[in-house]
Amino acid sequence: MEFFENQHRGPFSGLIFLWRKFQALRLRWQTRKILRALSDKQLKDLGLRREELG
């Protein structure tokens, strides 16, 4: 095993993971908020129904 293969990933790898998960969750919330604001006709144009938004 080479030296670089056995090194620690870094002290902030856990924080970076949490930050990326938070960003993905925030994007999901924003998308749901935008979809909820659309009318039923606009949702139908996208191929969605209001029941599918959850």
PDB file of N, CA, C, O and CB in Angstrom:
ATOM      1  N   MET A   1       0.847  -1.174   0.000  1.00  0.00           N
ATOM      2  CA  MET A   1       0.000   0.000   0.000  1.00  0.00           C
ATOM      3  C   MET A   1       0.894   1.240   0.000  1.00  0.00           C
ATOM      4  O   MET A   1       1.841   1.352   0.779  1.00  0.00           O
ATOM      5  CB  MET A   1      -0.964  -0.004   1.224  1.00  0.00           C
ATOM      6  N   GLU A   2       0.572   2.134  -0.869  1.00  0.00           N
ATOM      7  CA  GLU A   2       1.346   3.362  -0.980  1.00  0.00           C
ATOM      8  C   GLU A   2       1.031   4.307   0.177  1.00  0.00           C
ATOM      9  O   GLU A   2       0.019   4.154   0.860  1.00  0.00           O
ATOM     10  CB  GLU A   2       1.067   4.051  -2.320  1.00  0.00           C
ATOM     11  N   PHE A   3       1.896   5.266   0.381  1.00  0.00           N
ATOM     12  CA  PHE A   3       1.737   6.225   1.464  1.00  0.00           C
ATOM     13  C   PHE A   3       0.456   7.042   1.316  1.00  0.00           C
ATOM     14  O   PHE A   3      -0.284   7.212   2.285  1.00  0.00           O
ATOM     15  CB  PHE A   3       2.937   7.149   1.519  1.00  0.00           C
ATOM     16  N   PHE A   4       0.189   7.548   0.116  1.00  0.00           N
ATOM     17  CA  PHE A   4      -0.965   8.424  -0.097  1.00  0.00           C
ATOM     18  C   PHE A   4      -2.284   7.673   0.001  1.00  0.00           C
ATOM     19  O   PHE A   4      -3.324   8.300   0.203  1.00  0.00           O
ATOM     20  CB  PHE A   4      -0.865   9.098  -1.450  1.00  0.00           C
ATOM     21  N   GLU A   5      -2.278   6.353  -0.134  1.00  0.00           N
ATOM     22  CA  GLU A   5      -3.509   5.581  -0.055  1.00  0.00           C
ATOM     23  C   GLU A   5      -3.985   5.386   1.378  1.00  0.00           C
ATOM     24  O   GLU A   5      -5.151   5.067   1.608  1.00  0.00           O
ATOM     25  CB  GLU A   5      -3.315   4.242  -0.710  1.00  0.00           C
ATOM     26  N   ASN A   6      -3.098   5.574   2.332  1.00  0.00           N
ATOM     27  CA  ASN A   6      -3.436   5.313   3.726  1.00  0.00           C
ATOM     28  C   ASN A   6      -3.581   6.598   4.537  1.00  0.00           C
ATOM     29  O   ASN A   6      -3.583   6.554   5.767  1.00  0.00           O
ATOM     30  CB  ASN A   6      -2.383   4.428   4.355  1.00  0.00           C
ATOM     31  N   GLN A   7      -3.699   7.724   3.873  1.00  0.00           N
ATOM     32  CA  GLN A   7      -3.814   8.995   4.581  1.00  0.00           C
ATOM     33  C   GLN A   7      -5.257   9.252   4.990  1.00  0.00           C
ATOM     34  O   GLN A   7      -6.200   8.756   4.373  1.00  0.00           O
ATOM     35  CB  GLN A   7      -3.296  10.145   3.710  1.00  0.00           C
ATOM     36  N   HIS A   8      -5.399  10.039   6.044  1.00  0.00           N
ATOM     37  CA  HIS A   8      -6.722  10.455   6.504  1.00  0.00           C
ATOM     38  C   HIS A   8      -7.319  11.409   5.488  1.00  0.00           C
ATOM     39  O   HIS A   8      -6.592  12.166   4.846  1.00  0.00           O
ATOM     40  CB  HIS A   8      -6.648  11.118   7.907  1.00  0.00           C
ATOM     41  N   ARG A   9      -8.621  11.382   5.337  1.00  0.00           N
ATOM     42  CA  ARG A   9      -9.287  12.216   4.335  1.00  0.00           C
ATOM     43  C   ARG A   9      -9.252  13.692   4.690  1.00  0.00           C
ATOM     44  O   ARG A   9      -9.367  14.533   3.798  1.00  0.00           O
ATOM     45  CB  ARG A   9     -10.719  11.774   4.164  1.00  0.00           C
ATOM     46  N   GLY A  10      -9.103  14.021   5.917  1.00  0.00           N
ATOM     47  CA  GLY A  10      -9.059  15.414   6.324  1.00  0.00           C
ATOM     48  C   GLY A  10     -10.034  15.677   7.445  1.00  0.00           C
ATOM     49  O   GLY A  10     -11.015  14.949   7.603  1.00  0.00           O
ATOM     50  N   PRO A  11      -9.777  16.706   8.223  1.00  0.00           N
ATOM     51  CA  PRO A  11     -10.619  16.969   9.392  1.00  0.00           C
ATOM     52  C   PRO A  11     -12.017  17.481   9.050  1.00  0.00           C
ATOM     53  O   PRO A  11     -12.922  17.400   9.880  1.00  0.00           O
ATOM     54  CB  PRO A  11      -9.940  17.963  10.278  1.00  0.00           C
ATOM     55  N   PHE A  12     -12.201  18.004   7.846  1.00  0.00           N
ATOM     56  CA  PHE A  12     -13.477  18.625   7.506  1.00  0.00           C
ATOM     57  C   PHE A  12     -14.340  17.766   6.593  1.00  0.00           C
ATOM     58  O   PHE A  12     -15.373  18.232   6.113  1.00  0.00           O
ATOM     59  CB  PHE A  12     -13.236  19.950   6.855  1.00  0.00           C
ATOM     60  N   SER A  13     -13.943  16.525   6.343  1.00  0.00           N
ATOM     61  CA  SER A  13     -14.709  15.692   5.417  1.00  0.00           C
ATOM     62  C   SER A  13     -16.128  15.441   5.926  1.00  0.00           C
ATOM     63  O   SER A  13     -17.068  15.401   5.132  1.00  0.00           O
ATOM     64  CB  SER A  13     -13.994  14.362   5.192  1.00  0.00           C
ATOM     65  N   GLY A  14     -16.292  15.273   7.230  1.00  0.00           N
ATOM     66  CA  GLY A  14     -17.627  15.084   7.795  1.00  0.00           C
ATOM     67  C   GLY A  14     -18.480  16.334   7.683  1.00  0.00           C
ATOM     68  O   GLY A  14     -19.678  16.255   7.413  1.00  0.00           O
ATOM     69  N   LEU A  15     -17.861  17.489   7.890  1.00  0.00           N
ATOM     70  CA  LEU A  15     -18.594  18.750   7.768  1.00  0.00           C
ATOM     71  C   LEU A  15     -18.995  19.022   6.324  1.00  0.00           C
ATOM     72  O   LEU A  15     -20.089  19.521   6.060  1.00  0.00           O
ATOM     73  CB  LEU A  15     -17.752  19.907   8.301  1.00  0.00           C
ATOM     74  N   ILE A  16     -18.115  18.694   5.401  1.00  0.00           N
ATOM     75  CA  ILE A  16     -18.434  18.883   3.987  1.00  0.00           C
ATOM     76  C   ILE A  16     -19.604  17.983   3.593  1.00  0.00           C
ATOM     77  O   ILE A  16     -20.502  18.411   2.867  1.00  0.00           O
ATOM     78  CB  ILE A  16     -17.197  18.586   3.100  1.00  0.00           C
ATOM     79  N   PHE A  17     -19.595  16.744   4.068  1.00  0.00           N
ATOM     80  CA  PHE A  17     -20.696  15.823   3.800  1.00  0.00           C
ATOM     81  C   PHE A  17     -22.016  16.384   4.324  1.00  0.00           C
ATOM     82  O   PHE A  17     -23.022  16.372   3.615  1.00  0.00           O
ATOM     83  CB  PHE A  17     -20.414  14.454   4.432  1.00  0.00           C
ATOM     84  N   LEU A  18     -22.014  16.874   5.562  1.00  0.00           N
ATOM     85  CA  LEU A  18     -23.236  17.433   6.150  1.00  0.00           C
ATOM     86  C   LEU A  18     -23.695  18.670   5.394  1.00  0.00           C
ATOM     87  O   LEU A  18     -24.893  18.853   5.179  1.00  0.00           O
ATOM     88  CB  LEU A  18     -23.013  17.778   7.623  1.00  0.00           C
ATOM     89  N   TRP A  19     -22.755  19.523   4.989  1.00  0.00           N
ATOM     90  CA  TRP A  19     -23.100  20.741   4.255  1.00  0.00           C
ATOM     91  C   TRP A  19     -23.755  20.396   2.919  1.00  0.00           C
ATOM     92  O   TRP A  19     -24.734  21.032   2.529  1.00  0.00           O
ATOM     93  CB  TRP A  19     -21.846  21.608   4.027  1.00  0.00           C
ATOM     94  N   ARG A  20     -23.226  19.401   2.220  1.00  0.00           N
ATOM     95  CA  ARG A  20     -23.811  19.001   0.936  1.00  0.00           C
ATOM     96  C   ARG A  20     -25.193  18.396   1.117  1.00  0.00           C
ATOM     97  O   ARG A  20     -26.081  18.634   0.299  1.00  0.00           O
ATOM     98  CB  ARG A  20     -22.901  18.006   0.224  1.00  0.00           C
ATOM     99  N   LYS A  21     -25.387  17.627   2.163  1.00  0.00           N
ATOM    100  CA  LYS A  21     -26.711  17.066   2.437  1.00  0.00           C
ATOM    101  C   LYS A  21     -27.710  18.173   2.755  1.00  0.00           C
ATOM    102  O   LYS A  21     -28.857  18.131   2.308  1.00  0.00           O
ATOM    103  CB  LYS A  21     -26.641  16.063   3.602  1.00  0.00           C
ATOM    104  N   PHE A  22     -27.269  19.169   3.533  1.00  0.00           N
ATOM    105  CA  PHE A  22     -28.136  20.300   3.854  1.00  0.00           C
ATOM    106  C   PHE A  22     -28.512  21.066   2.593  1.00  0.00           C
ATOM    107  O   PHE A  22     -29.670  21.450   2.430  1.00  0.00           O
ATOM    108  CB  PHE A  22     -27.452  21.236   4.857  1.00  0.00           C
ATOM    109  N   GLN A  23     -27.557  21.295   1.702  1.00  0.00           N
ATOM    110  CA  GLN A  23     -27.846  22.011   0.465  1.00  0.00           C
ATOM    111  C   GLN A  23     -28.845  21.248  -0.395  1.00  0.00           C
ATOM    112  O   GLN A  23     -29.742  21.851  -0.983  1.00  0.00           O
ATOM    113  CB  GLN A  23     -26.562  22.254  -0.317  1.00  0.00           C
ATOM    114  N   ALA A  24     -28.699  19.935  -0.473  1.00  0.00           N
ATOM    115  CA  ALA A  24     -29.633  19.126  -1.259  1.00  0.00           C
ATOM    116  C   ALA A  24     -31.037  19.183  -0.659  1.00  0.00           C
ATOM    117  O   ALA A  24     -32.026  19.269  -1.386  1.00  0.00           O
ATOM    118  CB  ALA A  24     -29.148  17.667  -1.337  1.00  0.00           C
ATOM    119  N   LEU A  25     -31.116  19.136   0.654  1.00  0.00           N
ATOM    120  CA  LEU A  25     -32.409  19.208   1.333  1.00  0.00           C
ATOM    121  C   LEU A  25     -33.061  20.570   1.113  1.00  0.00           C
ATOM    122  O   LEU A  25     -34.265  20.659   0.876  1.00  0.00           O
ATOM    123  CB  LEU A  25     -32.244  18.937   2.836  1.00  0.00           C
ATOM    124  N   ARG A  26     -32.255  21.633   1.195  1.00  0.00           N
ATOM    125  CA  ARG A  26     -32.778  22.985   0.975  1.00  0.00           C
ATOM    126  C   ARG A  26     -33.278  23.150  -0.452  1.00  0.00           C
ATOM    127  O   ARG A  26     -34.306  23.792  -0.670  1.00  0.00           O
ATOM    128  CB  ARG A  26     -31.701  24.035   1.278  1.00  0.00           C
ATOM    129  N   LEU A  27     -32.579  22.590  -1.422  1.00  0.00           N
ATOM    130  CA  LEU A  27     -33.017  22.650  -2.816  1.00  0.00           C
ATOM    131  C   LEU A  27     -34.333  21.898  -3.003  1.00  0.00           C
ATOM    132  O   LEU A  27     -35.206  22.343  -3.748  1.00  0.00           O
ATOM    133  CB  LEU A  27     -31.937  22.070  -3.744  1.00  0.00           C
ATOM    134  N   ARG A  28     -34.473  20.762  -2.329  1.00  0.00           N
ATOM    135  CA  ARG A  28     -35.717  19.996  -2.399  1.00  0.00           C
ATOM    136  C   ARG A  28     -36.873  20.805  -1.817  1.00  0.00           C
ATOM    137  O   ARG A  28     -37.967  20.821  -2.382  1.00  0.00           O
ATOM    138  CB  ARG A  28     -35.571  18.653  -1.651  1.00  0.00           C
ATOM    139  N   TRP A  29     -36.633  21.482  -0.680  1.00  0.00           N
ATOM    140  CA  TRP A  29     -37.679  22.313  -0.073  1.00  0.00           C
ATOM    141  C   TRP A  29     -38.090  23.442  -1.015  1.00  0.00           C
ATOM    142  O   TRP A  29     -39.279  23.723  -1.166  1.00  0.00           O
ATOM    143  CB  TRP A  29     -37.196  22.893   1.270  1.00  0.00           C
ATOM    144  N   GLN A  30     -37.121  24.083  -1.642  1.00  0.00           N
ATOM    145  CA  GLN A  30     -37.425  25.186  -2.554  1.00  0.00           C
ATOM    146  C   GLN A  30     -38.231  24.695  -3.755  1.00  0.00           C
ATOM    147  O   GLN A  30     -39.165  25.362  -4.199  1.00  0.00           O
ATOM    148  CB  GLN A  30     -36.130  25.864  -3.028  1.00  0.00           C
ATOM    149  N   THR A  31     -37.868  23.537  -4.271  1.00  0.00           N
ATOM    150  CA  THR A  31     -38.588  22.980  -5.419  1.00  0.00           C
ATOM    151  C   THR A  31     -40.033  22.667  -5.047  1.00  0.00           C
ATOM    152  O   THR A  31     -40.957  22.972  -5.802  1.00  0.00           O
ATOM    153  CB  THR A  31     -37.886  21.711  -5.934  1.00  0.00           C
ATOM    154  N   ARG A  32     -40.220  22.060  -3.886  1.00  0.00           N
ATOM    155  CA  ARG A  32     -41.586  21.757  -3.442  1.00  0.00           C
ATOM    156  C   ARG A  32     -42.407  23.026  -3.242  1.00  0.00           C
ATOM    157  O   ARG A  32     -43.592  23.057  -3.573  1.00  0.00           O
ATOM    158  CB  ARG A  32     -41.555  20.952  -2.144  1.00  0.00           C
ATOM    159  N   LYS A  33     -41.795  24.055  -2.712  1.00  0.00           N
ATOM    160  CA  LYS A  33     -42.490  25.325  -2.495  1.00  0.00           C
ATOM    161  C   LYS A  33     -42.938  25.926  -3.826  1.00  0.00           C
ATOM    162  O   LYS A  33     -44.057  26.424  -3.942  1.00  0.00           O
ATOM    163  CB  LYS A  33     -41.583  26.316  -1.740  1.00  0.00           C
ATOM    164  N   ILE A  34     -42.068  25.878  -4.817  1.00  0.00           N
ATOM    165  CA  ILE A  34     -42.403  26.414  -6.139  1.00  0.00           C
ATOM    166  C   ILE A  34     -43.518  25.597  -6.773  1.00  0.00           C
ATOM    167  O   ILE A  34     -44.447  26.162  -7.349  1.00  0.00           O
ATOM    168  CB  ILE A  34     -41.163  26.424  -7.055  1.00  0.00           C
ATOM    169  N   LEU A  35     -43.436  24.267  -6.673  1.00  0.00           N
ATOM    170  CA  LEU A  35     -44.469  23.420  -7.277  1.00  0.00           C
ATOM    171  C   LEU A  35     -45.819  23.606  -6.594  1.00  0.00           C
ATOM    172  O   LEU A  35     -46.857  23.564  -7.255  1.00  0.00           O
ATOM    173  CB  LEU A  35     -44.054  21.952  -7.212  1.00  0.00           C
ATOM    174  N   ARG A  36     -45.816  23.808  -5.293  1.00  0.00           N
ATOM    175  CA  ARG A  36     -47.088  24.026  -4.583  1.00  0.00           C
ATOM    176  C   ARG A  36     -47.754  25.332  -4.994  1.00  0.00           C
ATOM    177  O   ARG A  36     -48.974  25.465  -4.901  1.00  0.00           O
ATOM    178  CB  ARG A  36     -46.858  24.024  -3.073  1.00  0.00           C
ATOM    179  N   ALA A  37     -46.954  26.299  -5.450  1.00  0.00           N
ATOM    180  CA  ALA A  37     -47.502  27.598  -5.846  1.00  0.00           C
ATOM    181  C   ALA A  37     -48.115  27.561  -7.249  1.00  0.00           C
ATOM    182  O   ALA A  37     -48.830  28.488  -7.631  1.00  0.00           O
ATOM    183  CB  ALA A  37     -46.413  28.662  -5.787  1.00  0.00           C
ATOM    184  N   LEU A  38     -47.848  26.518  -8.009  1.00  0.00           N
ATOM    185  CA  LEU A  38     -48.387  26.428  -9.367  1.00  0.00           C
ATOM    186  C   LEU A  38     -49.860  26.028  -9.338  1.00  0.00           C
ATOM    187  O   LEU A  38     -50.333  25.380  -8.405  1.00  0.00           O
ATOM    188  CB  LEU A  38     -47.580  25.418 -10.202  1.00  0.00           C
ATOM    189  N   SER A  39     -50.563  26.433 -10.381  1.00  0.00           N
ATOM    190  CA  SER A  39     -51.973  26.057 -10.502  1.00  0.00           C
ATOM    191  C   SER A  39     -52.071  24.615 -10.999  1.00  0.00           C
ATOM    192  O   SER A  39     -51.086  24.027 -11.445  1.00  0.00           O
ATOM    193  CB  SER A  39     -52.727  27.023 -11.466  1.00  0.00           C
ATOM    194  N   ASP A  40     -53.280  24.062 -10.910  1.00  0.00           N
ATOM    195  CA  ASP A  40     -53.496  22.684 -11.359  1.00  0.00           C
ATOM    196  C   ASP A  40     -53.235  22.555 -12.864  1.00  0.00           C
ATOM    197  O   ASP A  40     -52.736  21.528 -13.324  1.00  0.00           O
ATOM    198  CB  ASP A  40     -54.935  22.230 -11.027  1.00  0.00           C
ATOM    199  N   LYS A  41     -53.570  23.589 -13.618  1.00  0.00           N
ATOM    200  CA  LYS A  41     -53.335  23.568 -15.075  1.00  0.00           C
ATOM    201  C   LYS A  41     -51.832  23.557 -15.367  1.00  0.00           C
ATOM    202  O   LYS A  41     -51.380  22.835 -16.255  1.00  0.00           O
ATOM    203  CB  LYS A  41     -54.008  24.797 -15.761  1.00  0.00           C
ATOM    204  N   GLN A  42     -51.066  24.345 -14.634  1.00  0.00           N
ATOM    205  CA  GLN A  42     -49.620  24.377 -14.840  1.00  0.00           C
ATOM    206  C   GLN A  42     -48.976  23.045 -14.445  1.00  0.00           C
ATOM    207  O   GLN A  42     -48.049  22.574 -15.103  1.00  0.00           O
ATOM    208  CB  GLN A  42     -48.994  25.526 -14.036  1.00  0.00           C
ATOM    209  N   LEU A  43     -49.475  22.453 -13.374  1.00  0.00           N
ATOM    210  CA  LEU A  43     -48.950  21.147 -12.970  1.00  0.00           C
ATOM    211  C   LEU A  43     -49.261  20.086 -14.020  1.00  0.00           C
ATOM    212  O   LEU A  43     -48.440  19.209 -14.289  1.00  0.00           O
ATOM    213  CB  LEU A  43     -49.531  20.732 -11.612  1.00  0.00           C
ATOM    214  N   LYS A  44     -50.457  20.171 -14.613  1.00  0.00           N
ATOM    215  CA  LYS A  44     -50.836  19.215 -15.650  1.00  0.00           C
ATOM    216  C   LYS A  44     -49.913  19.354 -16.861  1.00  0.00           C
ATOM    217  O   LYS A  44     -49.557  18.356 -17.488  1.00  0.00           O
ATOM    218  CB  LYS A  44     -52.308  19.423 -16.068  1.00  0.00           C
ATOM    219  N   ASP A  45     -49.526  20.587 -17.192  1.00  0.00           N
ATOM    220  CA  ASP A  45     -48.587  20.794 -18.290  1.00  0.00           C
ATOM    221  C   ASP A  45     -47.240  20.125 -18.007  1.00  0.00           C
ATOM    222  O   ASP A  45     -46.550  19.703 -18.935  1.00  0.00           O
ATOM    223  CB  ASP A  45     -48.388  22.290 -18.539  1.00  0.00           C
ATOM    224  N   LEU A  46     -46.873  20.028 -16.751  1.00  0.00           N
ATOM    225  CA  LEU A  46     -45.619  19.371 -16.365  1.00  0.00           C
ATOM    226  C   LEU A  46     -45.778  17.858 -16.220  1.00  0.00           C
ATOM    227  O   LEU A  46     -44.797  17.134 -16.053  1.00  0.00           O
ATOM    228  CB  LEU A  46     -45.104  19.957 -15.058  1.00  0.00           C
ATOM    229  N   GLY A  47     -47.016  17.396 -16.286  1.00  0.00           N
ATOM    230  CA  GLY A  47     -47.270  15.963 -16.143  1.00  0.00           C
ATOM    231  C   GLY A  47     -47.390  15.535 -14.694  1.00  0.00           C
ATOM    232  O   GLY A  47     -47.146  14.375 -14.362  1.00  0.00           O
ATOM    233  N   LEU A  48     -47.764  16.468 -13.829  1.00  0.00           N
ATOM    234  CA  LEU A  48     -47.908  16.176 -12.397  1.00  0.00           C
ATOM    235  C   LEU A  48     -49.338  16.440 -11.949  1.00  0.00           C
ATOM    236  O   LEU A  48     -50.085  17.174 -12.597  1.00  0.00           O
ATOM    237  CB  LEU A  48     -46.921  17.023 -11.560  1.00  0.00           C
ATOM    238  N   ARG A  49     -49.699  15.833 -10.837  1.00  0.00           N
ATOM    239  CA  ARG A  49     -50.955  16.113 -10.168  1.00  0.00           C
ATOM    240  C   ARG A  49     -50.669  16.627  -8.777  1.00  0.00           C
ATOM    241  O   ARG A  49     -49.609  16.355  -8.212  1.00  0.00           O
ATOM    242  CB  ARG A  49     -51.851  14.865 -10.116  1.00  0.00           C
ATOM    243  N   ARG A  50     -51.599  17.362  -8.228  1.00  0.00           N
ATOM    244  CA  ARG A  50     -51.404  17.943  -6.899  1.00  0.00           C
ATOM    245  C   ARG A  50     -51.187  16.850  -5.835  1.00  0.00           C
ATOM    246  O   ARG A  50     -50.450  17.056  -4.871  1.00  0.00           O
ATOM    247  CB  ARG A  50     -52.617  18.818  -6.521  1.00  0.00           C
ATOM    248  N   GLU A  51     -51.831  15.691  -6.018  1.00  0.00           N
ATOM    249  CA  GLU A  51     -51.687  14.599  -5.047  1.00  0.00           C
ATOM    250  C   GLU A  51     -50.268  14.047  -5.020  1.00  0.00           C
ATOM    251  O   GLU A  51     -49.835  13.510  -4.001  1.00  0.00           O
ATOM    252  CB  GLU A  51     -52.667  13.475  -5.367  1.00  0.00           C
ATOM    253  N   GLU A  52     -49.548  14.172  -6.115  1.00  0.00           N
ATOM    254  CA  GLU A  52     -48.194  13.643  -6.200  1.00  0.00           C
ATOM    255  C   GLU A  52     -47.159  14.520  -5.495  1.00  0.00           C
ATOM    256  O   GLU A  52     -46.040  14.079  -5.234  1.00  0.00           O
ATOM    257  CB  GLU A  52     -47.811  13.476  -7.640  1.00  0.00           C
ATOM    258  N   LEU A  53     -47.532  15.743  -5.195  1.00  0.00           N
ATOM    259  CA  LEU A  53     -46.565  16.660  -4.573  1.00  0.00           C
ATOM    260  C   LEU A  53     -46.293  16.305  -3.118  1.00  0.00           C
ATOM    261  O   LEU A  53     -45.183  16.508  -2.626  1.00  0.00           O
ATOM    262  CB  LEU A  53     -47.069  18.094  -4.661  1.00  0.00           C
ATOM    263  N   GLY A  54     -47.267  15.794  -2.450  1.00  0.00           N
ATOM    264  CA  GLY A  54     -47.104  15.353  -1.068  1.00  0.00           C
ATOM    265  C   GLY A  54     -46.780  16.398  -0.150  1.00  0.00           C
ATOM    266  O   GLY A  54     -46.619  16.143   1.044  1.00  0.00           O
TER     267      GLY A  54
END
